[in-house]
């Protein structure tokens, strides 16, 4: 047993140094891992911070020239240009000149095909159609002979004459109508009177018959009673009634005959008025038709005359085989080429007449306009494009209608043989360029309550790389043009200034360069 214990003790003594070495290795590994994690976190935090910084664009301060000139571009236009037109459609066979060529009066601009114009051909065709329609209407068989004679003789009847003729026809018709109505009224009256009288006669004839029947009854009674005296008296009365009844019947017959005779006479008169009314109505309709026909034919005849006059005018105004310059000047525009056709009243060429001014205009700010005055000379920005004779003079300064509160419109008179209307030209007007030692872009100039300044980028080294800071430098502006500003400042002249930034940057802020 004692031997076994001794062995265990020996084994434990051998293990103690081994455990101590393992513990030291573990502590070292943990320290290395911790430092690695801290380094990684530091790196990423720096990268994240950099991307959160405002990004800026920079430009180095340089020496250079400042040209405080006012620049602008406008389109040249001509005062009262002459537009060359033709009054007919013709096909162009050739173009004699080029744009920019100088022409004298009578110089050929275009050659035309030797063929009638479209307008003249169409005018002659229309004349043929008018004449055919006129002749067919004149001899259609529905036109009275007197109307044909009036129209062919060139009679130009006035509306007053037509009105008088029509008034007579209408009066005749109205008189005939009134007479016919009166005749009908007489017939209607006589027919009514006849009926009334016949009714009266029938009533009168019915009275004796009634009384005869009554007396017949009384006579029978008297005879039955043996009253001879009464019977004799009644017989006398009956004889008298019979005589009266016969007389009434004869009177009625005579009266009927009388009314028949009167109505026959009235119907004869009615037949005459009906015939007269028919004649008057026919004459009125005939006159109306004649007037309308004559007016229509006279209009056709007059249109034929007008068409003939139009043809004569087209033939007289025909430009012939060419289009020539009617004025002296410079061809500023040619709108046609060989093979194309002209249209009536279409401008086919524009001539800048000698002695007429050419002008151009462009807008500037009110502040820029205050530096100028009428009469100032301007120069082309691309001076190599023009000859020595080029001259541009400021002739007007007025409010720009598009923004009258903030802008002025400058108008220049252009004199140059190298300039034509429609050409775009860029001008510069103002002071000459001056060289300066310190020049920065206009966007680099900042302003606050303390005055004007620039932000210069400075760098600081760190274990993880360079850091860039924005530093304020107060400046004095010496000159400025459209793009750059000359400054006086406490700088060496090779610094980089901030021109733009993704967010607002203040002095002392850390920034990130656009190319980093």
Buried (B, 14 or more C-beta within 10 A) or exposed (E): EEEEEEEEEEEEEEEEEEEEEEEEEEEEEEEEEEEEEEEEEEEEEBEEEBEEBBBBBBBEBBEBBBBBBBBBEBEBBBEEBBEBBBBBBBBBBEBBBEEBBBBEEEBBBBBBEEEBBBBBBEBBEBBEEBBEEBEEBBEEEEBBEEBBEBBEEEEEBEEEEBEEBBEEBBEBBEEBBEBBEEBBEBBEEBBEEBEEBBEEBEEBBEEBEEBBEEBEEBBEEBBEEEBEEBBEBBBEBBEEBEEBBEEBEEEBEEBBEEBEEBBEEBBEBBEEBBEBBEEBBEBBEEBBBBBEBBBBBBEBBEBBEEBBEBBEEBEEEBBEBBBBBEBBBBBBBBEBEEEEBBBEEBBBBBBBBEEBEBBBBBBBEBEBBEBBEEEBEBBBBEEEEBEEEBBBBBBEBEBBEEEEEEBBBBBBBBEBEEBBBBBEBBBBBBEEEEEBEBBBBEBBBBEEEEEBBBBBBEEEEEEEEEBBBBBBBEBEBBBBBEEBBBBEBEBEEEBBBBBBBEEEBEEEBBBBBEEE
